[in-house]
């Protein structure tokens, strides 16, 4: 009887741990969601509160360091164009820059999944989540982009979306995440 009880206890403990790991894998990492929410909330100020030091300007735009970054990002920036028609800024993270296509693809897919699972609370305390289709890259094309729209009732975010890009570079692969407001026609 004691053996059966011990075996049953062991099996229940194992199943409870396995289920906990399973459910944990379905949830976004909290540090990712927290950072993402801070960035999205600051979109209301056109990313002014998280804007850091100005970097070297590029053609037709100013580039600034972002004070808020995503975990595992190599660097994060805020980009402001010199357009009179569109004065909104965009936020960008470089998440991978290396030679290995499989590593780049893994990060590309992981960021997509993290975005899909993140529950965002916008600047007006309204819930939101990202919706969009995953574009599976083809190594022969050397470029892929998945776009996810932030669905929320907060009207300031009606054209806000995340775009994950997997790009071939001169010496390997790069994965970027862009958060921006754009009119989708």
C-alpha positions as CSV (number, residue, x, y, z in Angstrom):
1,X,0.0,0.0,0.0
2,X,2.9,2.4,0.8
3,X,4.5,1.6,-2.5
4,X,1.3,2.5,-4.4
5,X,0.9,5.7,-2.4
6,X,4.6,6.7,-3.1
7,X,4.3,5.9,-6.8
8,X,1.0,7.8,-7.1
9,X,2.5,10.8,-5.2
10,X,5.6,10.7,-7.5
11,X,3.4,10.6,-10.7
12,X,1.2,13.4,-9.5
13,X,4.2,15.6,-8.6
14,X,5.7,14.8,-12.0
15,X,2.5,15.7,-13.9
16,X,2.1,18.9,-11.9
17,X,5.6,20.0,-12.8
18,X,5.1,19.0,-16.4
19,X,1.9,20.9,-16.7
20,X,3.4,24.0,-15.0
21,X,6.2,23.9,-17.6
22,X,3.7,23.5,-20.4
23,X,1.6,26.4,-19.3
24,X,4.7,28.5,-18.7
25,X,5.8,27.9,-22.3
26,X,2.5,29.3,-23.5
27,X,2.9,32.6,-21.6
28,X,5.1,35.4,-22.7
29,X,8.2,36.2,-20.6
30,X,7.2,38.8,-18.1
31,X,10.3,41.0,-18.7
32,X,9.5,41.0,-22.4
33,X,5.9,42.0,-21.9
34,X,6.8,44.6,-19.3
35,X,9.3,46.3,-21.6
36,X,7.0,46.0,-24.6
37,X,4.2,47.6,-22.6
38,X,6.5,50.6,-21.5
39,X,7.4,51.2,-25.1
40,X,3.9,51.0,-26.4
41,X,2.5,53.3,-23.6
42,X,5.2,55.8,-24.5
43,X,4.0,55.8,-28.1
44,X,1.3,58.3,-26.9
45,X,4.1,60.8,-26.4
46,X,5.7,59.8,-29.7
47,X,8.4,57.9,-27.7
48,X,9.7,61.2,-26.1
49,X,9.8,59.8,-22.5
50,X,12.1,56.9,-23.5
51,X,14.2,58.8,-26.0
52,X,17.9,58.9,-25.0
53,X,21.0,60.4,-26.5
54,X,21.1,61.3,-30.2
55,X,23.2,59.1,-32.4
56,X,24.7,59.8,-35.7
57,X,21.9,61.2,-38.0
58,X,21.1,59.3,-41.1
59,X,19.6,60.6,-44.4
60,X,16.2,62.2,-43.8
61,X,16.0,61.1,-40.2
62,X,17.4,61.5,-36.7
63,X,18.2,58.4,-34.6
64,X,18.2,58.3,-30.8
65,X,19.1,55.6,-28.3
66,X,16.0,54.1,-26.5
67,X,16.1,54.2,-22.7
68,X,13.8,51.2,-22.7
69,X,15.0,48.0,-24.4
70,X,13.8,44.5,-24.9
71,X,15.6,41.6,-23.2
72,X,18.3,40.1,-25.4
73,X,18.2,43.0,-27.9
74,X,21.6,44.1,-29.2
75,X,20.5,47.8,-29.4
76,X,17.2,49.7,-29.5
77,X,16.6,53.1,-31.2
78,X,14.0,55.6,-31.9
79,X,13.8,57.0,-35.4
80,X,12.3,60.4,-36.3
81,X,11.9,61.3,-40.0
82,X,12.1,64.8,-41.3
83,X,8.7,64.5,-43.0
84,X,6.1,67.3,-42.7
85,X,3.3,64.8,-43.4
86,X,4.1,62.2,-40.9
87,X,5.7,63.4,-37.6
88,X,5.4,60.1,-35.8
89,X,8.5,58.3,-34.6
90,X,9.2,54.6,-34.8
91,X,11.0,52.3,-32.3
92,X,13.4,49.6,-33.5
93,X,15.3,46.8,-31.9
94,X,18.0,44.7,-33.4
95,X,17.6,41.2,-31.9
96,X,20.1,39.2,-33.9
97,X,23.1,40.0,-36.1
98,X,25.2,37.0,-37.1
99,X,26.1,34.4,-39.6
100,X,23.7,31.5,-38.7
101,X,20.4,31.3,-40.5
102,X,19.0,28.8,-38.1
103,X,19.7,31.0,-35.1
104,X,18.2,34.0,-36.9
105,X,15.1,32.1,-37.8
106,X,14.7,30.8,-34.2
107,X,14.8,34.4,-32.9
108,X,12.5,35.6,-35.6
109,X,9.9,33.0,-34.7
110,X,10.4,33.5,-30.9
111,X,9.8,37.2,-31.2
112,X,6.6,36.6,-33.2
113,X,5.3,34.2,-30.5
114,X,6.2,36.6,-27.7
115,X,4.3,39.4,-29.4
116,X,1.3,37.1,-30.0
117,X,1.2,36.0,-26.4
118,X,1.8,39.5,-24.8
119,X,-1.2,41.2,-23.2
120,X,-0.7,44.9,-23.4
121,X,-2.4,47.6,-21.3
122,X,-2.3,50.8,-23.3
123,X,-1.9,54.4,-22.0
124,X,-5.6,54.7,-21.3
125,X,-5.6,51.4,-19.4
126,X,-7.3,49.5,-22.2
127,X,-6.3,45.9,-23.0
128,X,-4.7,45.1,-26.3
129,X,-3.0,42.3,-28.1
130,X,-1.1,41.8,-31.3
131,X,-2.8,39.9,-34.2
132,X,-1.2,38.9,-37.4
133,X,0.0,36.0,-39.6
134,X,3.5,34.5,-39.4
135,X,5.4,34.7,-42.7
136,X,7.7,31.7,-42.8
137,X,11.0,32.8,-44.4
138,X,12.6,31.1,-47.3
139,X,16.4,31.1,-47.2
140,X,16.5,31.5,-50.9
141,X,14.5,34.7,-50.8
142,X,16.8,36.1,-48.0
143,X,14.0,38.3,-46.5
144,X,10.9,37.8,-44.5
145,X,8.5,40.1,-42.7
146,X,5.6,39.4,-40.3
147,X,3.3,42.2,-39.4
148,X,1.1,42.2,-36.4
149,X,-1.5,44.9,-35.7
150,X,-2.2,46.0,-32.1
151,X,-5.9,45.4,-31.5
152,X,-7.3,47.6,-28.8
153,X,-10.2,50.0,-28.4
154,X,-7.8,52.8,-27.5
155,X,-8.0,54.9,-30.7
156,X,-4.5,56.3,-30.6
157,X,-3.3,52.8,-31.5
158,X,-5.7,52.2,-34.4
159,X,-2.7,52.2,-36.9
160,X,0.0,50.9,-34.5
161,X,1.7,47.7,-35.5
162,X,4.8,45.5,-34.9
163,X,6.9,44.3,-37.8
164,X,9.4,41.6,-37.4
165,X,12.0,41.3,-40.2
166,X,14.5,38.6,-41.0
167,X,17.0,40.1,-43.4
168,X,20.0,38.8,-45.2
169,X,23.1,41.1,-44.7
170,X,26.4,41.3,-46.3
171,X,27.9,38.7,-43.9
172,X,24.9,36.9,-42.4
173,X,21.5,37.6,-41.0
174,X,19.7,40.2,-39.0
175,X,16.4,40.2,-37.0
176,X,14.7,43.5,-36.3
177,X,11.5,44.4,-34.5
178,X,9.9,47.7,-35.5
179,X,7.1,49.3,-33.6
180,X,5.3,52.1,-35.4
181,X,2.2,53.9,-36.5
182,X,1.4,53.6,-40.1
183,X,-1.6,54.0,-42.2
184,X,-2.3,50.7,-43.9
185,X,-4.1,51.3,-47.2
